[in-house]
């Protein structure tokens, strides 16, 4: 599994985000018969509904708030994410940290709404705690390595390997992704060898001069 978080980079404004999503969709379709592969894109919130209707691969929100529909100006509810046609949401990204009670609220309500959750964690202890909530996936990414080009799977392999073991021990059906600093197929291969089911990345794809070539390079590590 490869999850591409577009964040709020200038490259994904307007048609930019859709172009990246289309490339990811094309690559996924081309390799469907060769690899058991899932590619998920996380467009900017303002473009989520539009992009989700333009591609067939799953689109996730980048963030959602732990609130019920109502008077919460600027908040993103799970119901609004569902209405866009998105398949799920990222939760607790290092740039959008949440309390464990809020993570629990989101994960449990998402299940009722048939939405998937990829909960980001920063260490083994948090990964273990989140696994007990039984989300769709846990993405381990130490925040100090995000956007550095230094892969956690190489810089700190123990946090990936031990997080995988901790999560699977508590909830074996949970997918475990490796994030932070993923830039190429070698990084992906290292993550897979440590037990991860895939990767979560952002700038490595969004800022690539050739998005298609970058995606194929990443997939070569699976």
N, C-alpha and C positions, 0 to 999 in steps of 0.2 A: 504494500500500500504506500502510495506517495500522496501526501497532503500538502498542497501549495497554498500558503497564506499570503494573500496579496497585500495585506496591511493597508497603509494609506500612502504608499509611494506615488510620486507624481506619474510614474509610468503606467499606472492603472486607472488614471482619470479618464472619463469618457469612453471612447472606443478601446482604449488600451487594455482595460481589464477583460473585455469581451474577447479581444484578440488572443490573449494568453489562455483564456478558458477554451477557446476554439482549438488552439494548438494542442492543449492537453486532451481534449476530446478526440481529435484526429489520431493522436498517438495511441490512446487507449483502444480505439477501434481497430487500428492497424495491427496491434499486438494481441488482440483478444484471443486469437486461436493459438498463439505461441506461448503466452504466459498467463498464469492466474493472477491478473493484475487489476488493482483498483486505484484510480486517480480521482482525488477529491480537490476541488478548488474552493477557496474562501474569499469571495470578492468583497470590496468595500461595502459597508452597510447600505450606502446610498444607491449602489448598483445591484444589490443582491437579487431583488425581484426580477429586474430586467435580464440579467445574465442567466438566472435560473430557468427562465423560459426559452432561452436561446440555445442551450446545450443539454445533452442527455446524460452527461456524467453528473455525479452528485455535487451539489453546491451547499456549502455550510456557511452560516453566519460566523463572523469573527468574534462576536461577543453577544451575550444576552444578560439581561438583568434579572435578579431574583425577585420579581414583582408580579402581582396579578394585574390584569388589564384595569386601567382606571386613571386617576389623576397623577400621572408620573411623567411630567414633561421631559422629553428627550430620552426616555427609557426605551429599551428594546425588550419586548415581551416574547415569550416562547410562542404565543398565539400569533404574533405578527410575523415571526420567522416561518411558522408553519404556512401562513397565508401566502408567502412569497413563492412557495413551491420548493423551498430548500429542504434538504434531507436531514439537516442537523445543525450543530453549532460547536464552535470551540468554546471551552470554558476555562477560566482561570489562567489565561495566558499571562506571562510575566509582566506584560504591559497593561494587564487588566486583572490584577489579583483580586480574589474574593475570599470571604470567610468560609470555613468549612460548612457552616450551616447553610450558607447561600449556595454553595456547590451542591450540597445534598438536595436542596429545594429544586434546583435546576435539573439535576440528573433524574430525580424521581418524577417530576412533572413532565419532562421530555419523554420519558417512557410512556406515560399515559397518552401523550399526543403523538406517539410513534415517530419521535425525532431521535436522532442519534447524537451522542455527546462524546467529544474528544476532550478529555480533561488534562490540562497541562500541569506538570509537577516539576519540582526543582531538585528533589533528592529522594533517597530510598524511603525515608520515613513518611514523607508526604505521599509518595506513590502507594505505599502500603495502606495508608489511611483512605485514600481515594478509591482504591480497589474494593474496599469494603462496601462502597456505595454502588458497585456493579455498573459502571458506565460502559459504553460501547468500547471506548479506547482510552488509554492513558498515554500521554506524550511526555517523555522525560527530557527536559531541556534546562540545564543550569543557566540562569539568566546572564551570567558574566561572559558566556561564550556566544550568545545570540548575536548574529550579524558580524562576527569577527573573522569568519572563514576558517576558524579553528574548530574542528569537529569534536564534539564531546565523546564520540565513539573512539577517538584516537587519543585525545588529551586526558580524558578521565573515563576509561572503559569500565572501571569497577562500578560507577554509578549506574551505567546502563545495564550491565550484567546482573547486578544485585537487585535493581529495580524490577527487571523482568522476572527474576526468581520470586521476589516478594509479592508481586502482583499475581502471578500465575498460581502461587500457593493459596492465595485468598480467593481468587476468582479466575479460574482457568480459561473461561471463555473470553476474557478481556483481551483485546488487541493491545499490544505495547509498541509504541512508536518511539523513535529516537529523534530528538530535535537539537537545535543549537549548532551552528557552524557547518551544517551539511552543505557541501558545494559540488560534489562529483560522485561518480560511480564507485570510486574507492571508498569514500565515506559511507555510502550506502552498504557496500559489501561488508565493511567493518561492523556496522550496526547489526546486520543480519547474522554475522558470525557470533555476535554477543547475545543473540537470542531474540532481537527485536523483530517485529513483523513488518516493519516499514519505517518511513521517515516523515518528519514534518519540517518543512523549510519555507523560506520566504525570498530573501534577496538573491539567493543563488539562482532562482528561476526568474523572478520579476526583473532583475537588472541584467540578465543575460543578453548579449547581443543577438544571439540566435536561440530563441526559446525552444524550438523543436530539437535542435542539436543537444541542448542542455538536458531536456527531458529524456532523450534517448541515452545519453551518457549516464544519467541517474539510474535509469531502468536496467542498464547493463550490470549494475551491482546487485540486482535482485536474484 
